[in-house]
Amino acid sequence: MAQFSEVVRIEAAIKNKNVKELEWSLWYCRMRQAVPSARPADVRYWSGVEEKVSAVLAPPVAVKVYPVKKKREGRGLGMGPVGEEDGG
């Protein structure tokens, strides 16, 4: 079974990560979901394709890692060295 040219165009946009084509793909997916005669299966299919396109268009933001200061030993509440002279 041959695929529709729009589906081939969307798959090529995802593969090549072409921003302009991905934006068109988002529009097309949303338009196909908004058609009054769309069947529930069609809406599910096009919403899945929309999620794929959105994931490629806006990749997840990397979590920022802040530098951590090294803590000096023997500092803090009651964390000092315990010696035999203290009766410890």
Secondary structure, 3 states (H helix, E strand, C coil): CCCCHHHHHHHHHHHHCCHHHHHHHHHHHHHHHHCCCCCHHHHHHHHHHHHHHHHHHCCCCCCCCCCCCCCCCCCCCCCCCCCHHHCC
